Amino acid sequence: MKKLLVGAIVGGIIIFLWQFLSFAALDLHRPAQQYTPKQDTLLAVLRANLAEGRYYLPTSPETATNEEEMKTMEQMIGKDWAIIDYHAKYEDTMVMNMVRGLLTNMLIVFLLCWILTRGGPLSFGNIFLSTVFFGFMAFMLFPYTNFIWYQTPGVWQDFVDALVPWAITGAWLGWWLNKR
């Protein structure tokens, strides 16, 4: 159990530090957070017209029939569209978000360690590759699938975020879990 806990704590910290580098120090996610000088005007329009939530434009109302939805989709082809995440009030929750992120990372690495130690023989290579594949699967599950459907910006930065910290964590776990 000590190996799992230490592996989870150190691995979670590795991933957390990479997330800091990626989002803050290296600013790799800038393509997904672009600036517009019209932000105040756009926010005023959103504030006057939307409740808090996520909007996909254009789309059909929830009460639309299948035929109406198909007609809307046909009319959309070749035209502009948007996804809007609107929040009515910004709150500075950075400290709690960072704590929750770190704890989540530790839990994820703990679960990975648990899975790794339930299988066959552990070797550095098996642990390293399994950990990198784990990060790759996580990328494919959400960021890439989301990109396929919604062309979300920053998908390649998400790919780097899936491989780099998981490769470093895999190297750590490969050494730590094999340590006698």
C-alpha positions in Angstrom: 0.0 0.0 0.0 2.9 2.3 0.7 4.1 2.0 -2.9 0.7 2.9 -4.2 0.3 5.9 -2.0 3.8 7.3 -2.6 3.4 6.6 -6.3 0.1 8.4 -6.3 1.4 11.4 -4.4 4.5 11.9 -6.5 2.8 11.1 -9.8 -0.1 13.5 -8.9 2.4 16.2 -8.2 4.3 15.5 -11.5 1.0 15.9 -13.4 0.0 19.0 -11.4 3.3 20.7 -12.1 3.0 19.9 -15.8 -0.5 21.4 -15.8 1.0 24.6 -14.2 3.7 24.7 -16.8 1.3 24.1 -19.7 -1.4 26.5 -18.7 0.5 29.3 -17.0 4.3 29.3 -17.4 4.4 28.1 -21.0 0.9 29.4 -22.0 0.4 26.5 -24.4 -3.3 26.8 -24.2 -3.5 30.4 -25.6 -5.2 29.1 -28.9 -8.2 28.0 -26.8 -8.4 31.3 -24.9 -8.2 34.0 -27.5 -8.6 37.7 -26.9 -11.0 40.0 -28.8 -11.1 43.7 -28.3 -14.9 43.5 -28.6 -15.2 41.4 -25.4 -17.0 44.1 -23.4 -19.6 44.5 -26.2 -20.0 40.8 -26.6 -20.4 40.3 -22.8 -23.1 43.0 -22.7 -25.1 41.3 -25.4 -24.7 37.9 -23.7 -25.7 39.3 -20.3 -28.8 40.9 -21.8 -29.9 37.8 -23.7 -28.7 34.6 -21.9 -29.1 32.7 -18.7 -26.0 30.9 -17.4 -25.2 27.8 -19.4 -23.7 26.4 -22.6 -25.2 27.2 -25.9 -24.7 25.7 -29.4 -25.6 28.1 -32.1 -27.6 27.5 -34.3 -29.6 24.6 -33.0 -33.2 23.5 -32.7 -35.3 24.0 -29.6 -35.8 20.9 -27.3 -39.4 20.6 -28.6 -38.4 20.3 -32.2 -39.4 17.2 -34.2 -36.8 15.1 -35.9 -37.8 16.7 -39.2 -37.3 20.2 -37.8 -33.9 19.2 -36.4 -32.8 17.8 -39.8 -34.0 21.0 -41.5 -31.9 23.1 -39.1 -28.8 20.9 -39.7 -29.3 21.2 -43.5 -29.6 25.0 -43.2 -26.4 25.2 -41.1 -24.1 23.6 -43.8 -21.5 26.2 -44.9 -22.6 28.8 -42.4 -21.1 30.2 -39.2 -21.7 28.5 -35.8 -20.6 28.9 -32.2 -20.4 27.3 -28.8 -20.9 29.8 -26.0 -20.1 29.0 -22.3 -21.8 31.9 -20.4 -21.3 32.5 -16.7 -23.2 35.3 -15.0 -20.5 36.0 -12.4 -16.8 35.4 -12.2 -15.5 34.0 -8.9 -11.9 33.7 -7.8 -11.8 30.0 -6.9 -8.2 29.4 -8.0 -6.9 28.0 -4.6 -9.8 25.5 -4.3 -9.6 24.6 -7.9 -5.9 23.9 -7.6 -6.4 21.8 -4.5 -9.2 19.8 -6.2 -7.0 19.4 -9.3 -4.0 18.1 -7.3 -6.2 15.7 -5.3 -7.9 14.5 -8.5 -4.4 13.9 -10.1 -3.3 11.9 -7.1 -6.5 9.8 -7.2 -6.1 9.1 -10.9 -2.5 8.0 -10.4 -3.5 5.9 -7.4 -6.1 4.1 -9.5 -3.5 3.6 -12.3 -1.0 2.2 -9.8 -3.7 -0.1 -8.4 -4.4 -1.4 -11.9 -0.7 -1.8 -12.8 0.0 -3.8 -9.6 -2.9 -6.3 -10.3 -1.5 -7.6 -13.5 1.5 -9.7 -14.4 5.1 -9.0 -13.9 6.1 -5.4 -13.5 9.0 -4.0 -15.5 10.1 -0.5 -16.2 9.0 -0.8 -19.8 5.6 -2.3 -19.0 4.8 0.4 -16.4 6.2 3.2 -18.6 4.2 2.2 -21.7 1.1 1.4 -19.8 1.2 4.9 -18.2 1.8 6.6 -21.5 -1.1 4.6 -23.1 -3.2 5.6 -20.1 -2.6 9.3 -20.8 -3.2 8.7 -24.6 -6.5 6.9 -23.9 -7.6 9.8 -21.6 -6.8 12.3 -24.5 -8.7 10.2 -27.0 -11.7 9.9 -24.7 -12.5 13.5 -24.1 -10.3 16.2 -25.8 -10.0 14.4 -29.1 -13.6 13.2 -29.3 -14.7 16.7 -28.4 -12.4 18.1 -31.1 -13.9 15.7 -33.7 -17.4 17.0 -33.1 -16.9 20.6 -32.2 -13.4 21.5 -33.6 -12.4 22.8 -30.2 -9.2 24.8 -30.3 -6.1 23.7 -28.5 -6.5 20.0 -29.2 -2.8 19.5 -30.0 -1.9 21.2 -26.7 -4.2 18.7 -25.0 -2.3 16.0 -26.8 1.0 17.3 -25.4 -0.6 17.5 -22.0 -1.7 13.8 -22.3 1.8 12.5 -23.3 4.4 14.6 -21.6 3.3 14.4 -17.9 2.2 10.8 -18.3 5.6 9.8 -19.8 7.3 11.5 -16.9 4.9 9.9 -14.4 5.5 6.6 -16.2 9.2 6.9 -15.8 8.8 7.7 -12.1 6.3 4.8 -11.6 8.5 2.4 -13.6 11.4 3.1 -11.2 9.3 3.3 -8.0 7.0 0.3 -8.5 10.0 -1.8 -9.4 12.1 -0.7 -6.5 12.9 -3.6 -4.2 
